[in-house]
Amino acid sequence: MAPPPPPLPTPVESLEDLPDDILRMILSRIPCRVDRVPIALVCPAWRDMIRRHRAQAPPPLPWLLTPFPDGSIHVVCVLSGCRVHQNLTINPPGARFFGSHDGAWIFLHYRDHEPRGNHAHNVRTKDVERLPVGLLGQDGMLFDNMVVRAAALSSAPDDATCIAAAIVVVPLPGPAPNAVPRRRRCVAFWRKGWELARELVPPEQDVALEVDDVVYHNGAFHMLTQGDHIRVCKPTIEPQDEGLPVNWEWETRRFQFQAGGGIYDQHVHARYLVVSREELLLVLRFTPQPNLATSKFKVYKETDADANAYYPVAQYPWAWSELDTLGDRMLFVGHGCCRSYEVDQYPGFKDGIYFIDDREFYNVQVMFGNARRYPCSDNGKWSEGDVQRCFPAPHISNHSAPAWLLP
C-alpha cells in the first residue's frame, strides 16, 4: 500500500508570514530602488515589506544619460539590467554634458538654448549653480568662450567651500593658418561664485604632462597626463577665505612604465584616473584604430619604481603595475567622474568596466563648430576580456555625448 502523500504546506496568507530570507531573495531580484517604487504601490503589505527591507537595497550605481536627436535624454539603469527608466526625465534638454558630481549633480553647457553658459544642475533637488564661461589666462588675457571638457570638484557645487579644477579649451586670437582655428588646451580652476575661471599654471612645462583626466582625492586634485604621469595640486589656503586667490602646492609624480614600456598592439583611445580602495588606478582604453569602437581595457595600480628598470629611479620614482584581475571591483569610467564599486555589495554582478562613448572628447571642432554630431554608440561593459554591448542602442545626438549621473 502506497504511503499517504505529504501534507500540503500551510498557505501563506500575507507577506508577513514569509520568512525574511525569502523576502530578501525576492528583493535581491529587484536591486534598483526606482524599480521598487511600483512594488510599494501594490498594497500596504508590499509597501511595508519594502520599508522593512530598505536596508537590503544595494547602494545605487551611476545612471547612463543618453541624449537623443530631439534633445531628450534617456536614463539607463545598470541595476535594472541596463534598461531605460521610461518614467524618468532629465530637464532641461538640449545641453552638452561635461561631467558630474556625487549627489546627482550634472554639469551642462548651453550654447543654443536658454539659459546660456555653464551650469551645475541637480537632478534630484532641481537646484542650479552657475559656473564660469570665461577664463583669465596666466598672462592676463581674457577668453570669453571657454569650453570645459571635464571637471572635478572638491565638494558639491552649492557648497561655499567648493573649488573646481577643469580641463578646458579656449580659442586663440589672430589669423588662423590653413583656415584651421587655433585653440589652446589648459587647466583652469574656480571657486563657487566666481564669474571667471583662472588658468592653473604648473611650475614646469612639458608636453608629456598635458592633462587627460582629473580627480579630487585626499584634499588635492590629481591630474593624469598624456605621458601617464600624475600632477598633484593642493590648495594651500582655507576655502572659507572668499575672494582670495587660491595658492597651490605642486607635486609631479613621474612614472616608469613596466608593462611593455607603454608600447601596445592597439590604439590608446583614452586614459582615466580612478580612486579605488584609497589607491589610484590608471585605466587605459583601447580601440583597433582611431575612431573605432572600444576593444579592451588595461588597468594598472600605482607602485614604487623598480630600481633595475631602464628609467633612473631618482627622476622616475613611481611605476604602474598591471593588474591581472579587477579584484571584485566594478569601475565606471568617464573623464573627471570615474568611480569604483565593490562587487560583493551587488548580488549577481561581476567584475567589469562600464564605459561611455567619449570619442569626441578631443574634437574641438565638434564643440566649437556648427556641425555637431556625437555618435553616442560606443557604450558598454568590458568584463572577463570581452566587450559587452549591454546598453540600448542610442542615436546620434546633435547636443552631447553620453554621461554618467553619479548617485
Summary of the structure (lengths in Angstrom):
residues: 407
radius of gyration: 24.0
end to end distance: 64.1
largest distance: 103.1
contacts: 1192
relative contact order: 0.13
helix: 12%
strand: 38%
